[in-house]
Amino acid sequence: MKNLTKKTSISLILAVCELLLGLLLLTNPVGLTSVVIIVLGALLILLGAYDLFQYIRLPKEEAAKTWKLASGAGILAIGVVVIANQEWMAQMLGTMTTLYGGIALAGAFMKMQIAVDALRSKHPFWYMMGISFLATIILAVLLFVNPFTESAVWIVTGIVLLVLAVLDTLYFILGRTNKEAAQ
């Protein structure tokens, strides 16, 4: 039961993220894309630096068996290039829809897990997370297929994310209310 409560709380975190992303996509899709690119570049730099650090820390015999120096340097260099060329990359909004589609797909699988666990635990509002899962899958497919013009895809995505934020918030609130009523 404690695990289900934790997953119910995750729905609130998802709702906040969806709300922020939805609002940013409706107000400034290019700005959001730039932020995503910078964060991606920073993560690549950190990952590359981590691989380099691990390589340095390994005894020379073990280090020689790995590719941590090459991979660390390569990933770090890619991160620097991504950050240095963020304006150019932001112009590739079509490519960014695929990235957002991947993020939506990952979120959908998290929602699927929450919905199935809630159903198996006989949570009365499991269907809300199920609807959120289905809507997120549809959003991911739309982002991968991208049948819209560039501006329309961000408007549709922003609106869907706001609806998902409402669904996930309701699931959180109703889950908390149901838990309190059961006690």
C-alpha positions as CSV (number, residue, x, y, z in Angstrom):
1,M,0.0,0.0,0.0
2,K,2.9,2.3,0.8
3,N,4.3,1.8,-2.7
4,L,0.9,2.7,-4.2
5,T,0.8,5.9,-2.2
6,K,4.3,6.7,-3.5
7,K,3.1,6.2,-7.0
8,T,0.1,8.4,-6.4
9,S,2.5,11.1,-5.3
10,I,4.4,10.5,-8.6
11,S,1.2,11.5,-10.4
12,L,1.5,14.9,-8.8
13,I,5.1,15.3,-9.9
14,L,4.1,14.3,-13.5
15,A,1.2,16.8,-13.3
16,V,3.5,19.7,-12.3
17,C,6.0,18.8,-15.1
18,E,3.2,18.5,-17.7
19,L,1.7,21.8,-16.5
20,L,5.0,23.6,-16.9
21,L,5.8,22.0,-20.2
22,G,2.3,22.7,-21.5
23,L,2.4,26.3,-20.5
24,L,6.0,26.8,-21.9
25,L,5.0,25.1,-25.2
26,L,2.0,27.4,-25.6
27,T,3.9,30.6,-24.7
28,N,7.4,30.0,-26.0
29,P,8.2,26.7,-27.8
30,V,11.5,27.9,-29.2
31,G,12.6,29.1,-25.7
32,L,11.7,25.7,-24.3
33,T,13.6,24.0,-27.0
34,S,16.7,26.0,-26.2
35,V,16.4,25.1,-22.5
36,V,16.0,21.4,-23.4
37,I,19.1,21.6,-25.6
38,I,21.1,23.2,-22.9
39,V,20.0,20.7,-20.3
40,L,20.8,17.8,-22.7
41,G,24.2,19.3,-23.4
42,A,24.9,19.7,-19.7
43,L,23.9,16.1,-19.0
44,L,26.2,14.9,-21.8
45,I,29.0,17.0,-20.3
46,L,28.4,15.5,-16.8
47,L,28.2,12.0,-18.2
48,G,31.4,12.4,-20.1
49,A,33.2,13.9,-17.1
50,Y,31.9,11.0,-15.0
51,D,33.3,8.4,-17.5
52,L,36.7,10.3,-17.5
53,F,36.7,10.4,-13.7
54,Q,36.0,6.7,-13.5
55,Y,38.8,6.0,-16.0
56,I,41.3,8.0,-14.0
57,R,40.2,6.3,-10.7
58,L,40.6,2.7,-12.1
59,P,43.8,0.9,-11.8
60,K,45.7,0.9,-15.1
61,E,45.1,-2.8,-15.8
62,E,41.3,-2.4,-15.3
63,A,41.2,1.0,-17.1
64,A,42.9,-0.6,-20.2
65,K,40.0,-3.1,-20.4
66,T,37.4,-0.3,-20.7
67,W,36.5,2.4,-23.2
68,K,35.9,5.0,-20.5
69,L,38.5,7.4,-21.7
70,A,37.3,7.4,-25.3
71,S,33.6,7.4,-24.5
72,G,34.0,10.0,-21.8
73,A,36.0,12.4,-24.0
74,G,33.5,11.8,-26.9
75,I,30.4,12.3,-24.8
76,L,31.9,15.4,-23.2
77,A,32.8,16.8,-26.6
78,I,29.3,16.2,-27.9
79,G,27.9,18.0,-24.9
80,V,30.0,21.0,-25.5
81,V,29.0,21.0,-29.2
82,V,25.4,20.8,-28.3
83,I,25.6,23.7,-25.9
84,A,27.8,25.8,-28.3
85,N,25.4,25.3,-31.2
86,Q,22.1,25.6,-29.3
87,E,20.6,28.2,-31.7
88,W,21.3,26.0,-34.7
89,M,19.8,23.0,-33.0
90,A,16.7,25.0,-31.8
91,Q,16.0,25.7,-35.5
92,M,15.6,21.9,-35.9
93,L,12.2,22.0,-34.2
94,G,11.1,19.0,-36.3
95,T,13.8,16.9,-34.8
96,M,12.9,18.2,-31.3
97,T,9.3,16.8,-31.7
98,T,10.9,13.3,-31.9
99,L,12.8,14.1,-28.6
100,Y,9.6,15.3,-27.0
101,G,7.8,12.2,-28.3
102,G,10.4,10.0,-26.6
103,I,9.9,11.9,-23.3
104,A,6.2,11.5,-23.7
105,L,6.6,7.8,-24.3
106,A,8.7,7.3,-21.2
107,G,6.0,9.2,-19.2
108,A,3.3,7.0,-20.7
109,F,5.0,3.9,-19.5
110,M,5.3,5.3,-16.0
111,K,1.6,6.1,-16.1
112,M,0.8,2.6,-17.4
113,Q,2.7,1.2,-14.4
114,I,0.8,3.4,-12.0
115,A,-2.6,2.6,-13.6
116,V,-2.0,-1.2,-13.6
117,D,-0.8,-1.2,-10.0
118,A,-3.8,0.9,-8.9
119,L,-6.2,-1.4,-10.8
120,R,-4.6,-4.5,-9.2
121,S,-4.8,-2.8,-5.8
122,K,-8.5,-2.0,-6.4
123,H,-7.9,1.7,-6.3
124,P,-11.2,3.3,-7.2
125,F,-9.7,6.0,-9.5
126,W,-7.3,3.8,-11.4
127,Y,-9.1,4.6,-14.6
128,M,-8.0,8.3,-14.4
129,M,-4.4,7.3,-14.7
130,G,-5.4,4.8,-17.4
131,I,-7.0,7.7,-19.4
132,S,-3.8,9.8,-18.8
133,F,-1.7,6.8,-20.0
134,L,-3.8,6.5,-23.2
135,A,-3.7,10.3,-23.9
136,T,0.1,10.3,-23.3
137,I,0.5,7.4,-25.8
138,I,-1.6,9.3,-28.3
139,L,0.5,12.4,-27.8
140,A,3.8,10.4,-28.2
141,V,2.5,8.9,-31.5
142,L,1.4,12.3,-32.7
143,L,4.8,13.7,-31.9
144,F,6.5,10.9,-33.7
145,V,4.3,11.0,-36.8
146,N,4.0,14.9,-36.7
147,P,1.1,15.5,-39.0
148,F,0.9,19.2,-38.0
149,T,2.7,22.3,-39.1
150,E,5.5,23.3,-36.7
151,S,3.4,25.9,-34.8
152,A,0.4,23.6,-34.6
153,V,2.3,20.7,-33.1
154,W,3.4,22.9,-30.1
155,I,-0.2,24.2,-29.6
156,V,-1.7,20.7,-29.6
157,T,1.1,19.3,-27.4
158,G,0.7,22.2,-25.0
159,I,-3.0,21.7,-24.7
160,V,-2.7,17.9,-24.3
161,L,-0.1,18.4,-21.6
162,L,-2.4,20.8,-19.7
163,V,-5.2,18.3,-19.9
164,L,-2.9,15.5,-18.7
165,A,-1.8,17.8,-15.8
166,V,-5.4,18.2,-14.7
167,L,-6.0,14.4,-14.9
168,D,-2.9,13.5,-13.0
169,T,-3.7,16.2,-10.3
170,L,-7.2,14.8,-10.0
171,Y,-5.8,11.3,-9.6
172,F,-3.5,12.6,-6.8
173,I,-6.2,14.5,-5.0
174,L,-8.8,11.7,-5.3
175,G,-6.2,9.1,-4.3
176,R,-5.4,11.1,-1.2
177,T,-9.0,11.7,-0.4
178,N,-9.8,7.9,-0.8
179,K,-6.8,7.0,1.4
180,E,-8.0,9.3,4.2
181,A,-11.6,8.0,3.9
182,A,-10.3,4.4,4.2
183,Q,-8.6,5.2,7.5
